[in-house]
Amino acid sequence: MADQRKCPDCGSLEIVDDAHYAQNQLVCADCGFILTEGLLTTTFADEEHLREVSYSRSTGQNEQQSRCKQRGIRRVQDLCKVLQLPSTFEDGAVSYFQQAIQHPSFRLVSLEKKEMLVGCCVFVTCRQHNWPLTMGTVCSLLYADKDLFASTYLHLLKELQLDVPALSLTDLVKTHLNSFKLFQDSSSVPAKYAENKEQMVARTIQIMELASETWLVTGRHPIPLVTAAAYLTWQSLHPAGRLTCPFSRFCKLAGIDLPPPAHLRLTELHDILLRMASQLAWLRVFSLDRRSVAKHIGDLLQHRRFLLQSAFSPGYASKGNSLESSTPAAGDTAETMGVVHIESSPTGEKQECKSRQRPLLPPCLMNPRKIRRIAPSSSAPVITGDEPILDSEIEQYLRSQEEVEEIRKAQALY
């Protein structure tokens, strides 16, 4: 032992000499506090001149990870454990986080955005391994803002140049419905509202396939549509007592948020189902509406291919244009041939008869948004096309070498 010294941390007198990298230093044997550190001569810049360097100024200290990076790695690992992901997923998510935190675009961002990076790295890893996981699940675990998470996710994909495959509708339905509380034995859910998970998942997938065939999925966020499809499924499995349950209460019973566009998606699904129901003979005797059509979803899904072909016209006729049609073949009716047909009246005169069908097109084409047109200002110059063209602008309109030669000859004459 060296001369009698006292540990400033714990007050112990057990101070020993310890060799660290062949350098002697005084260490407290009870708590491990280093009283004096040895001198290193490893890879520091001053060592080129054979100068002794303390450990705190050596490369060993500089190579330590920052506290922010260590905290982020622990958050990634904890999130993977909560989601019960395989160990390979955890390694991949940690690797992505280390790449992101060292990237100049994310080095000086706020702590909130670094927390988003944790969830984004885990989300990217799951998507690349085709593991069903939604942004909503990650945001709920991190108590994160969904808009900020989505923007950070897109920024991460762009900066790290990551390729993430899209999640299939089947996997998305299974993942989203796993968070529902309607399948659990909970005192907050009445017995008449509890439902079998397998049956609900299977029928919701069928409704989502119908939505995909009728363009309702195209260009839309899938979660509101899946929520609306789950609500219709839940009503159709046991209509008695559920048809009067509003959409908002269903989401409250399921323990999920009601996305704002979900009501619009539900209305679009109702319109498709009502149009299909009009093609079934045994349903025409009922006056079906958006509430009662849920009773017959099982029949509509069973014959959906035929009903879609019967309910929607294969062609499209714009307003103001007429379709000239040849005489229908035997067995063809006016409803199945097209949108507009020419038929003979009892008096022998021809008249147009429009079918009740409408074309099966995306909603953005059926109900386009009205673009507000701004009237031109009176002070703005009126362009007539007879404005003079400067010589410097002529070259922009020349397309061939012959034209270039001709303009040069014309300029030489003048």
C-alpha positions in Angstrom: 0.0 0.0 0.0 1.2 3.5 -0.7 1.2 6.2 1.9 -1.9 6.3 4.1 -4.6 7.9 2.0 -8.3 8.2 2.4 -10.9 7.6 -0.3 -12.7 10.8 -1.0 -15.8 8.8 -2.2 -16.4 6.3 0.6 -13.8 7.3 3.2 -12.1 3.9 3.1 -8.4 3.6 3.9 -8.0 0.5 1.7 -6.1 2.2 -1.1 -4.1 -0.2 -3.4 -1.8 0.1 -6.3 -3.4 -1.3 -9.5 -1.8 -1.8 -12.9 -3.9 -0.6 -15.7 -2.4 -1.1 -19.2 0.9 -1.5 -17.5 0.4 1.9 -15.8 0.2 2.2 -12.0 -2.8 4.0 -10.4 -4.2 4.2 -6.9 -7.6 2.6 -6.5 -10.0 2.2 -3.6 -10.4 -1.5 -2.9 -13.9 -1.0 -1.4 -15.7 1.1 -3.9 -13.3 1.1 -6.9 -12.8 4.9 -6.9 -9.6 6.0 -8.8 -7.6 8.4 -6.8 -4.8 8.9 -9.3 -4.7 7.6 -12.8 -1.7 6.4 -14.6 -0.1 8.0 -17.7 -0.7 6.5 -21.1 1.4 6.8 -24.3 -0.9 5.2 -26.9 -2.3 6.9 -29.9 -2.9 10.6 -28.9 -1.5 13.3 -31.1 1.0 14.4 -28.5 2.4 10.9 -28.2 4.3 11.5 -31.5 6.6 13.6 -29.5 6.9 11.0 -26.7 4.8 13.0 -24.3 2.9 11.2 -21.5 -0.9 11.6 -21.7 -3.4 10.9 -19.0 -6.3 8.5 -19.6 -8.9 11.2 -19.5 -7.2 12.8 -22.5 -6.4 9.6 -24.4 -8.3 7.9 -27.1 -9.8 5.4 -24.7 -12.0 8.1 -23.3 -12.9 9.6 -26.7 -14.1 6.3 -28.0 -16.8 6.0 -25.3 -20.4 6.3 -26.7 -22.3 9.4 -25.8 -25.0 9.2 -23.2 -27.7 10.1 -25.8 -26.6 7.2 -28.0 -26.5 4.7 -25.1 -29.9 5.8 -24.0 -31.3 5.4 -27.5 -29.8 1.9 -27.9 -31.4 0.9 -24.6 -34.7 2.3 -25.7 -34.5 0.3 -29.0 -33.8 -2.9 -27.0 -36.6 -2.2 -24.6 -39.1 -1.6 -27.4 -38.1 -4.8 -29.1 -38.6 -6.7 -25.8 -42.0 -5.2 -25.3 -43.0 -6.3 -28.8 -41.4 -9.7 -28.2 -39.4 -9.5 -31.4 -36.6 -12.0 -32.2 -33.0 -11.2 -31.3 -32.1 -10.7 -34.9 -34.7 -7.9 -35.2 -33.1 -6.2 -32.1 -29.7 -6.3 -33.7 -30.9 -4.8 -36.9 -32.9 -2.1 -35.2 -29.9 -1.1 -33.1 -27.7 -1.0 -36.2 -30.1 1.3 -37.9 -30.3 3.6 -34.9 -26.5 3.8 -34.7 -26.4 4.8 -38.4 -29.2 7.3 -38.0 -27.8 9.0 -34.8 -24.4 9.5 -36.6 -26.0 10.9 -39.7 -25.7 14.7 -40.0 -29.4 15.1 -40.5 -30.2 13.6 -37.1 -27.2 14.5 -35.1 -28.6 17.8 -33.7 -32.3 17.1 -33.7 -34.5 17.5 -30.6 -34.9 14.8 -28.0 -38.5 14.2 -29.1 -37.4 13.4 -32.7 -34.6 11.1 -31.4 -37.3 9.3 -29.6 -39.2 9.0 -32.9 -36.0 7.5 -34.4 -36.1 4.7 -31.9 -39.6 3.7 -33.0 -38.8 4.2 -36.7 -35.8 1.9 -36.6 -37.8 -0.8 -34.9 -40.7 -0.3 -37.4 -38.3 -0.4 -40.4 -36.8 -3.7 -39.2 -40.2 -5.3 -38.7 -41.3 -4.3 -42.1 -38.2 -5.6 -43.8 -38.8 -9.0 -42.1 -42.5 -8.9 -43.1 -43.4 -8.7 -39.4 -46.9 -7.2 -39.1 -46.6 -4.0 -37.1 -48.4 -0.7 -37.6 -47.4 2.8 -36.9 -50.2 3.2 -34.5 -48.9 0.4 -32.3 -45.5 2.0 -32.1 -46.9 5.5 -31.5 -49.1 4.2 -28.7 -46.1 2.5 -27.0 -43.9 5.7 -27.3 -46.8 8.1 -26.7 -45.7 9.7 -29.9 -47.5 12.1 -32.3 -48.5 10.2 -35.4 -47.8 13.0 -37.8 -44.3 13.6 -36.4 -43.6 9.9 -36.4 -44.7 9.6 -40.1 -42.5 12.5 -41.2 -39.5 11.2 -39.2 -40.0 7.7 -40.8 -40.0 9.1 -44.3 -37.0 11.2 -43.6 -35.1 8.2 -42.2 -35.9 6.1 -45.4 -34.7 8.9 -47.6 -31.4 9.7 -45.7 -30.4 6.0 -45.1 -31.8 4.9 -48.5 -33.7 2.0 -47.0 -36.0 -0.3 -49.0 -39.1 -1.2 -47.0 -41.8 -3.5 -48.6 -45.4 -2.6 -48.2 -47.5 -4.6 -45.6 -50.2 -6.8 -47.1 -53.8 -6.2 -46.3 -54.1 -9.6 -44.6 -51.2 -9.0 -42.2 -52.4 -5.4 -41.6 -55.9 -6.7 -40.6 -54.5 -9.3 -38.3 -52.2 -6.9 -36.6 -54.8 -4.1 -36.2 -57.4 -6.5 -34.8 -55.0 -7.9 -32.3 -55.3 -4.7 -30.4 -59.1 -4.9 -30.0 -60.4 -5.7 -26.6 -63.6 -7.3 -27.9 -61.9 -10.7 -27.9 -60.8 -10.6 -24.3 -62.7 -11.5 -21.1 -63.1 -8.0 -19.8 -65.7 -6.7 -17.4 -66.0 -3.5 -19.5 -67.3 -5.4 -22.6 -70.8 -6.9 -22.3 -71.2 -10.5 -23.3 -73.4 -9.7 -26.3 -70.6 -7.5 -27.7 -67.8 -10.0 -27.3 -66.9 -11.8 -30.6 -64.8 -14.7 -31.8 -61.5 -13.5 -33.0 -61.0 -16.0 -35.9 -64.4 -15.3 -37.4 -64.0 -11.6 -37.2 -60.5 -11.6 -38.7 -61.6 -13.8 -41.6 -64.7 -11.7 -42.5 -62.8 -8.4 -42.1 -60.2 -9.7 -44.6 -63.0 -10.5 -47.1 -64.5 -7.0 -46.7 -61.0 -5.5 -47.3 -60.6 -7.6 -50.4 -64.0 -6.2 -51.6 -62.7 -2.7 -50.8 -59.6 -3.3 -52.8 -61.6 -4.5 -55.8 -63.8 -1.4 -55.7 -60.9 1.1 -55.5 -61.5 2.1 -51.9 -58.0 1.2 -50.8 -56.2 3.1 -53.6 -54.4 6.1 -52.3 -55.9 5.9 -48.8 -54.5 5.3 -45.4 -55.5 1.7 -44.6 -56.2 2.0 -40.9 -59.5 3.9 -41.1 -60.7 1.5 -43.8 -59.8 -1.5 -41.7 -61.6 0.0 -38.7 -64.7 0.5 -40.8 -64.5 -3.0 -42.2 -64.1 -4.5 -38.7 -67.2 -2.5 -37.5 -69.3 -3.9 -40.4 -68.0 -7.4 -39.6 -68.8 -7.1 -36.0 -72.4 -6.0 -36.8 -72.9 -8.8 -39.4 -71.9 -11.7 -37.2 -74.6 -11.0 -34.6 -77.0 -8.3 -36.0 -79.4 -8.5 -33.1 -78.5 -5.7 -30.7 -75.5 -4.5 -32.7 -77.1 -2.7 -35.6 -78.1 0.1 -33.2 -74.6 0.4 -31.8 -72.9 3.5 -33.3 -69.4 3.5 -34.7 -68.0 5.6 -32.0 -69.2 3.3 -29.2 -67.8 0.3 -31.1 -64.3 1.9 -31.1 -64.7 2.7 -27.4 -65.6 -0.9 -26.6 -62.7 -2.2 -28.7 -60.3 0.2 -26.9 -59.1 1.9 -30.1 -59.1 5.5 -31.4 -61.6 6.4 -34.1 -59.7 7.8 -37.0 -61.3 10.9 -38.5 -61.7 9.5 -42.1 -63.2 6.3 -40.8 -66.8 7.6 -41.1 -66.2 8.4 -44.8 -64.8 5.0 -45.4 -67.8 3.4 -43.7 -70.2 5.4 -45.9 -68.3 4.3 -49.1 -68.5 0.6 -48.0 -72.2 1.0 -47.3 -72.8 2.4 -50.8 -70.9 -0.5 -52.4 -72.9 -3.1 -50.3 -76.2 -1.5 -51.1 -75.5 -1.5 -54.8 -74.5 -5.1 -54.6 -77.6 -6.0 -52.6 -79.9 -4.5 -55.3 -78.7 -7.3 -57.6 -79.9 -10.1 -55.4 -83.5 -11.1 -56.1 -84.4 -12.2 -52.5 -83.1 -8.9 -51.1 -85.1 -6.6 -53.5 -88.3 -7.2 -51.4 -86.6 -5.5 -48.5 -86.1 -1.8 -48.2 -82.5 -2.0 -47.2 -80.6 1.0 -45.9 -77.1 1.6 -44.5 -78.0 0.2 -41.2 -79.9 -3.0 -42.2 -77.5 -4.0 -45.1 -75.1 -5.3 -42.5 -77.4 -8.3 -41.9 -76.8 -9.6 -45.4 -73.0 -9.1 -45.7 -72.4 -12.9 -45.5 -74.5 -13.4 -48.7 -73.0 -10.4 -50.5 -69.5 -11.6 -49.8 -70.3 -15.1 -51.0 -71.4 -13.9 -54.4 -69.3 -10.7 -54.6 -67.7 -11.4 -58.0 -71.0 -11.8 -59.8 -72.6 -9.0 -57.9 -69.8 -6.5 -58.7 -70.1 -7.4 -62.4 -73.9 -6.9 -62.3 -73.9 -3.8 -60.1 -71.3 -1.7 -62.0 -70.9 -1.0 -65.7 -67.7 -2.1 -67.4 -67.4 1.1 -69.4 -67.5 4.8 -68.8 -69.4 7.5 -70.6 -68.6 11.1 -69.9 -71.4 13.7 -69.5 -72.6 15.1 -72.8 -71.3 12.2 -74.9 -73.4 9.4 -76.2 -72.4 5.8 -76.9 -73.5 4.4 -80.2 -74.3 0.8 -79.7 -75.0 -2.0 -82.1 -78.0 -4.2 -81.6 -77.6 -6.3 -78.5 -76.9 -10.0 -79.0 -79.3 -12.7 -77.9 -79.5 -13.0 -74.2 -78.0 -9.5 -73.6 -80.1 -7.0 -71.7 -80.0 -3.3 -71.7 -78.5 -3.3 -68.2 -75.6 -5.6 -69.0 -74.5 -4.1 -72.3 -73.3 -0.6 -71.4 -74.0 2.7 -69.9 -76.2 4.2 -72.7 -78.1 2.3 -75.3 -80.4 3.2 -78.2 -83.8 1.5 -78.1 -86.9 1.9 -80.2 -90.0 3.4 -78.8 -93.5 1.9 -79.5 -94.0 4.6 -82.1 -90.9 3.6 -83.9 -88.7 6.5 -82.9 -85.3 5.9 -81.3 -84.6 7.2 -77.8 -81.8 7.0 -75.4 -82.1 4.8 -72.3 -79.5 5.3 -69.7 -78.7 2.3 -67.5 -78.9 2.6 -63.7 -75.4 1.4 -63.4 -72.5 3.6 -62.7 -68.9 3.0 -63.7 -66.6 1.3 -61.2 -63.9 4.0 -60.8 -61.8 5.3 -57.9 -63.7 7.7 -55.6 -61.3 10.5 -56.6 -62.7 10.3 -60.2 -66.3 9.8 -59.2 -66.3 12.7 -56.8 -63.4 15.0 -57.7 -62.5 17.9 -55.5 -63.6 21.2 -56.8 -60.5 23.3 -57.6 -61.0 26.9 -56.8 -60.2 29.0 -59.9 -58.7 32.4 -59.3 -60.0 35.1 -61.7 -57.1 36.8 -63.6 -56.3 40.2 -62.3 -57.3 43.2 -64.5 -53.8 44.6 -64.1 -52.2 41.5 -65.4 -51.0 41.7 -69.1 -53.2 39.9 -71.6 -51.2 37.3 -73.6 -52.4 37.1 -77.3 -49.6 35.1 -78.9 -48.5 38.0 -81.1 -45.8 39.3 -78.8 -42.4 39.9 -80.4 -39.7 37.4 -79.8 -36.2 38.6 -78.9 -33.2 37.3 -80.8 -31.8 35.8 -77.7 -35.0 33.7 -77.3 -35.1 32.4 -80.8 -32.5 29.7 -80.1 -34.9 28.2 -77.5 -37.3 27.3 -80.3 -34.8 25.8 -82.8 -35.0 22.1 -83.1 -32.7 21.0 -86.0 -29.3 21.9 -87.4 -31.0 23.1 -90.6 -33.0 25.6 -88.7 -29.9 26.9 -87.0 -28.2 27.3 -90.4 -31.1 29.2 -91.9 -31.3 31.6 -89.0 -27.6 32.3 -89.3 -27.9 33.1 -93.0 -30.9 35.4 -92.3 -28.9 37.2 -89.6 -25.9 37.6 -92.0 -28.1 39.3 -94.6 -29.3 42.0 -92.2 
